[in-house]
Amino acid sequence: MAALEEEELEPQMAAAEGDAAGDAADTVNAGPRAPLVLVGNRLSLDLYPGGCHRLLHLCAQQTPQLLEVEFLQLSGHEDPRLLEATLAQVPGSLPHLRSLVLKGGKHWDAQGACLRGSLTTLPASLSDLAHLVHLDLSFNSLETLPACIPQMCGLSALLLSHNCLAELPEALGALSALTFLSVTHNRLQTLPTALGALSTLQRLDLSENLLDALPPEIGGLNSLEELNLASNRLQSLPASLAGLRSLRLLVLHSNLLASVPASLARLPLLTRLDLRDNQLRDVAPELLDAPFVRLQGNPLGETPPDSHSPTGTLVVPEMPRLFLTSDVDSFPVTPQGCSVTLACGVRLRFPAGATATSVTIHYRLWLPEPRLVPLGPHDSLLSGVLELQPHGMAFQQEVGLWLFFVPPRARRCREVVVRTLSEDSWSDLETCLEEEAPKRFWAHCQVPHFSWFLVVSRPVSNACLVPPEGTLLWSSGHPGVKITFPPGVTEEPRQVRMQVVRMAGRELRALLAEPEAAVSPLLCLSQSGPSSFLRPVTVQLPLPPGITGLSLDRSRLHLLYRAPPAVTWDDITAQVALELTHLYARFQVTHFSWYWLWYTTKTCVEGLARKAWERMRLHRVNLIALQRRRDPEQVLLQCLPRNKVDAALRRLLERYRGPEPSDTVEMFEGEKFFAAFERGIDVDADRPDCVQGRVCFVFYSHLKNVKEVYVTTTLDRQAQAVRGQVSFYRGAVPEDVPEEAAAARQRKGADALWMATLPIKLPRLRSSDRPGLGQGASLSLAPLNLGDAETGFLTQSNLLNLAGRLGSDWPAVALHLGLSYQELQRIQHKFRDDLDGQIRHMLFSWAECQAGQPGAVGLLVQALERSDRRDVAEEVRAVLELGRHKYQDGLRRTSLATRDLAQPGPSASQSPEPAQA
């Protein structure tokens, strides 16, 4: 029967090889439109069907170019017997092979998960590849390591991730030249002791396995610089790890570690030790204080649970841990519970029993805007807006949430809270702060259900429930501020809240031009229930600084009153009976509002109080507009607090150049403004935040108000440089964008919208930059789209714009896209006098190979970020977002939209607008 099967297989293979021969001949004769199989010293057969047949045909024809091939890529999804037969021909036909890639993972199931390749072993003859230094067998079905691999003595990089390996052989120690070993996402339970003999190993990745212990011999890896053991079952670490003197990165998060050697803190080159989400209850002081150690998610300081369970009792398994990548926007939660770390850094902990059934959680991080950011008049935003769905879903146990935030500059008498939307109103959750490192903080709270979440800084708030018997409320930030509620003040218990806001004395004296002027803290009172109390309530405020009740001139003391949302202040000194002591002033009120004590010789105090209150909320900022040195068409726009301008410019001027920052302007938290390019310059992008060529901003004092755009001009740059400008205006972009001259006239008004104008210069084009010249002009670019309409796509026009942005950074992007150094050299040689041609050829040849492949756009964005071109990556994301909006709008217009396509977020009626000046 086996002989019969072989007899049937031979004619099929022969016919297939005949087809491959015809395909190869067509490839040679059809020109550049046919998929290129053999290019220089690289043979890529993994992206096209029948790759093994093509290679067998080339070997049978004894093609001379095969002797020059150093890089071979085959798909792991080929027929196993055909793949083994093909690989057996490789040593004799490709004797100079240096890199062999046999990856699976290029096919997907119905749920979008990557499928493993069919490769289970390798022919023994592959050990004859004397020049092989790189072997990639990822995403296959290997259960044991092929015996030929330990015999490849020259191997430098071995990638075995996403296989089914349960163990590694002791013979692995024979790979004396190995510098990189990746065995992540396998089933390893133990490691061979011979692993310690790999004296040249520099990077070792063993994450996502089942390891519960490490051999002491691992301390013999003298050259090891990076060690990743995340997501295993390690309960302890060998003391020999302290011998890894070259180690720079040690990742141990998501294990079961109850202790770690204190000697790890003394590794001389270690820059990061990740111990998150373990079982550490006590850590050595040198580790606890080390700035490079991460300890979040450990029960530090907690007492261990009582262990009186009988012998043989089954230990409850550890809670699952999930670490999501940037291309994942949802995750499952089961009744067992789990710990989740989102790509944006947010952490969630679902305790066991939080959900009765399995549920899928969706998340999204929104850019802050007034509709989604409800701020009080004295609040500051410290984070982006996190949305968790399904909205309103109640949990049987509260879920832990950790949000990263930028610590506020001023912390005196202020507190940080997590704000959430609950039943059409925003409320603040009880929040604990955790410091990861200097200037890196987490806001931790317990959430009963999912909605929108953000971190804000507010004045210290004190609240109490006032019963009919009366009570006393005082400020924790200002002990001298007290509210006394007498018996009978209310019939039903009511909630009251107090906030106290300070104003710097020097700002007041500068505003009033009066050296002796002073004010008390501003008292903001609010309540639930009826607007008035049944009996007068006594309010105690401290006298303004430097003023005592024994020496003050009562004619200069003013009690001011404001009832929000009104912006006016009223002097009610004559309407109340002020009782003065040495340090305090007391008065009685029957309803709550805002109260402020002033000591000044001025008469029109009400108008001055309004100006002073506005000054308390204003931030002094400078605007900058810089152009990238390598690409002047790339413009960075930023609004910076005045005290951060110098440091930011020192950092940016290495890559950018431009004029001095603008004069200081004043802005409110959450205030809208926009940048308009003028005098022949326009924005060269279709961005969601760009309206009629005007780039929209919202100012938040603790967030980065920065955007990078690309500009163009309709003027002739071949004759001379174009000298334009960018102007900044307050408010949202008006429906009728004013002309430049009209905008200039507005600058002279008292309430001018104009804030600043900075010059922008596009240099004269050199002859090599002119379109239509050079070899790149003859490059034929076939129409294509990357992505899809629902998730967003990039068109040929988008790719052309992107190619024009990369400049001399394109080789780094190409390498992160998967191109080899040899391919880069071939492109650079072919288009050696045309930089634009090099970039376009690289980008479009890669895009043609990726057309129709899911995840291609995400791969491009990751390559841009890893190449330090986050500016281009952000523009690509903006184009994708705009495409998704257009797609969803089209569905709505044709009545095909579902509820899920509606843009999430509270309605305008649900989100109160921040108070305006």
Phi, psi and omega in degrees: 000320179295321178297321179296320179296321179294321179296323179288328183287324184301310178297328178295317179292322179296317178295320179296321179293325176296319177297320180296323178296319177295320178297317181295320177297319178297323180298319181290323188265343188278347179090197190288346182284334178286148179298130185278125182266310185243113180232111179061236181257020182237131180237106184253109183237015184268343185265352183240146177293151179075030181297321179295319178299319181296317180293319177300320179295316180296322178293319180296325180280354182051050181299124184301329182296340180298331180294341180265352184290129177244343183231122181232131177235125176232154180275138176280001181265008178288168175300132186302317182290321178294322179294318179295319179295324180291316182296331178295336180275348188293312184301323181281330184264335181235068187292341182259018183298130179249333182225128179233119180244119180233063187269146166262209177075011180261000174243154185231150176273186185296334180270002178088007179278145179291138177265140177288153173286171184269359185292124178240346180200175178230147177294146182297336183293344180294341177293348178280355179284090188291336184260002185291124178239348185223123180226120182240111179243029185293156176057050175233196186241034179291127175256336174225155180285125179306140186294338182285340186294314179297347179270355179276080191295336181270004185295129180254325182230127180231118182245118183233021185292154177058052171237199182237033184288127177264341179202164174243142184284157176295334181295348180299335180293351179282350181279079188289344181259003186292129177245340182220125178227122179236117178232036182288155179057055172234203182235032182296129175252334178221165177240146179288146178293336180291351178301328181290351179276354181279077188291341180263358184295129181249328181228127181227119181242110180239024183289161177058053174230198182240030183291131175247356178201159177243142177289144179301335182296347181296339177290353178275001180280080189294333184263001187294128179250329181227128179227119182244113179238026184294153173057052170239203180236031183294130177254341178206168181235143177289147179294342182292347177301335179293348178274358180278075189290344179265359188292130177248328184227124177229114184249118183228020184290156176063050171238198179242030185295127175259345178203156176224146180296131178295339181294345178297330181292344183260008174295124194292332185252002185292126179248346179206127175234108186261107180244023183296150171055055171240200180245032183285120176255339180215133182230143179302144183303323181294332175279322182295327183266352183290132183290343184266005183262133177248124187234012182297148176083011177255148179279053183299132178081350180278148177280142180293149180293152178296135182243077179254017181290146180299157178298135179093357179292135181292129179284135180293130182296153180294152178295134179299147179240133180239135175236109188271145175269172187292342182267008180246129181240014178206163179201152180271149174231127181252168177301342177292337183088171178191164174245128188234134171243117181282163181298331180280001178099346179294139179242142176228146177230115178261109180292159177301132181088004179296327176237143180281331179228169177292140182217147177260126181259132176250145179222158176203139177256117184264146171290139184292139174209157186305328181295330183254000184235091178278107182245140171284171184297341181242016182267158174228140179275135183242357184208173170285185183252120179261128175249129177240130180238155007283139182295141173076358180294121182272138178258149179285338171225149183292142183262135178278137181229131177240120180245129176282142180214162177273120183296140180290152179289317180260120182245350182293126178060028175230159180220156181253130182223158172266127181253138183220159177265124181223116178054054175066014176219152181266139180219161180257135180267154175295123192235138172247145180256137177234127181263117178277318180201169176306128180068018174231112185232155174238139173259118185249132178212167175253130184244132179278337180205173186259146180194222174257146183221140176208160181253129180230155171254131182223161172299148181306129183247132176238137183221158174203164176260117183272114177274170176300336181283351181089167180193182180232133178236128177229161183273130178286337178270334180226088186303338181284351180267118182223148176235124181251121179256113182284164175301144180079012182290337181209153177275321179244147177302138179224149181272131177235151183222145182229135170229142181236129185238131178268155170231131181296134182295325182294326178293320179295315181294326177292325180289318185269347185055043182224110186299331186263002181292145180205155178224153174278171170300147178279126182257121179246115183244140176215163184206164171256161179088203182302153185286336184240155176266158180285334178227154181298143178254136182267128180247132176244125177237143174289146176294155178306149182304137179084358182247135175236157183291344182273340187239356187283156174264109186299337180290342181262359181265127183231132172258118183254148186227138176222136179246097179303148010272009178298148181258357182271152176247142180242140177272111184249023182301320183283349185261354180233161178261106181276121175259120185252134170247192181296325185238345190230159171238134179239143176207165184245142179224160178248351173214159188266147175196211179252138183226144187209126178263128179241146174231106186202159175271353181291153182261316181275072186288329185300312180294324178293325179295322178296317179295320180294321179294321176295321181296327178298329186262353183276147175244134179270121187227165172234149180253138179231151176220111183240152178245138181294136183296320181284335185216092184297344179284350177267119186242130177258124177247133182209145175245118188238142169301146188303324184283353181252359187294311185299315181295320180294319180294323177299324180284323186278330187290357171289329182245345185234162173217156181170185184286172175296154178298163181291171171296158182293133175236164182244136183221151176270153174299129181081010181281139178273146171207170181214156178251131181240124177274134189225171178061051173090001180248139181222164179283133182256065180192151174256090189246147178297332182266014180243118181243116179051043178078004178255130183266122186272143177228157166229125186275122170232124194295334184255002179250164180279107177270071186226141175215144176244127182232166175246138184244158178219178179210149175269355179282163184277106179275353179284333181275317182200166178291154179257122180253101180247202182200162172234131180244147180248133182231149178283155174089177176283162179296122181291157179299318175257097183297125184292149174291163184300319181295318179297320178297322179296323179293326181295340182295337186274349182286163181292322179252054187294142174281333182291138178245317184196157174225130181233144184283148174231129181236124172260115186292162179296139180286134172281166182299326180287344179269351186286138180295146176094355181250158177086173182291332181297337181292337182269002182289127180271122182248111181284142178299138178200162175229141172252134181093203178213168188292329185285318181264356181103145181217163176247128180267177178300321179297319178298318181293324177297317177298318179297319179299325179288348182266336192290320180059219183284359176277358188297326179299321179296318178298317181299317180296320178287342173278352176109001178286150181271165177299323181295321178295321177298316180296323179295317179294316180297326178287318183294323181243048189293340180252013187217097180297317180298322178296321177299315184292313182295319181296316179299311187292316184283328175294322175294317182296322179296323177291332184266354183303130180083354181271128177293145178085004183294317181295321177298323176296321179294317180297318178297320179296321179294317180294318180291340179267013180063034174241057180294336178297315179291322178299319178295323178293321177298317178298320180296320178296318179296317180297318179296319178297321178294318179298316180297320179296315181292322176297321178297321177295321180295320181295332179262012177061032178255357186286148172255174180298328182293338182277345178292139183297121180292157179135149180295149179289168183298328180288337182276334184253108179295139176288145176298150182299137179257153180290000000 
